[in-house]
Amino acid sequence: DFIKINRPHPSIRFKEFVDGLIKFRERYRGIFSVEIMVLKDINDSDAKIEELLKILERLQPDEVFVNTPYRPTTSNMAKPVTMDR
């Protein structure tokens, strides 16, 4: 999902990315905000949401912004989740 959604440089691995955020959080004293993009049929399942919650528990951000696309995107895969979801 990380690769599909973010299309990072091939050398970037998700675990290392999260570990880096955790290390940053340990040192950073400002407001630490996290933004999550939830996409239909990619990372909106209960299991994926549980994974995200576990990561957020480790990160302990001050703010979490949860988004889904609400206007047309350049990618056919970026579909919004319903408001209920």
FENGI-V631000 format. One record per residue. N is the residue number from 0. PSI is psi in degrees with one decimal (NA if undefined). Layout:
# FENGI-V631000
n psi
N PSI
N PSI
This chain:
# FENGI-V631000
n psi
0 -43.9
1 -46.3
2 -44.2
3 -41.5
4 -47.0
5 -21.6
6 57.6
7 171.3
8 142.5
9 -23.2
10 -11.0
11 125.1
12 144.9
13 -47.0
14 -44.3
15 -36.5
16 -49.2
17 -43.8
18 -38.6
19 -40.3
20 -39.8
21 -44.7
22 -41.2
23 -45.0
24 -36.8
25 -30.0
26 -29.5
27 130.3
28 -2.2
29 -171.7
30 124.6
31 111.3
32 145.4
33 135.3
34 130.7
35 130.3
36 116.6
37 124.5
38 136.0
39 132.9
40 12.3
41 -56.5
42 30.0
43 4.0
44 160.8
45 -41.3
46 -42.1
47 -38.9
48 -39.6
49 -41.6
50 -44.8
51 -41.5
52 -39.5
53 -40.1
54 -43.0
55 -36.0
56 -37.6
57 -37.4
58 -33.4
59 54.9
60 157.7
61 -32.0
62 147.0
63 123.9
64 121.8
65 122.8
66 162.6
67 150.8
68 138.4
69 0.8
70 165.3
71 142.6
72 171.1
73 -4.4
74 132.2
75 -22.2
76 -17.9
77 84.7
78 141.8
79 153.5
80 161.9
81 160.1
82 -36.1
83 -40.8
84 NA
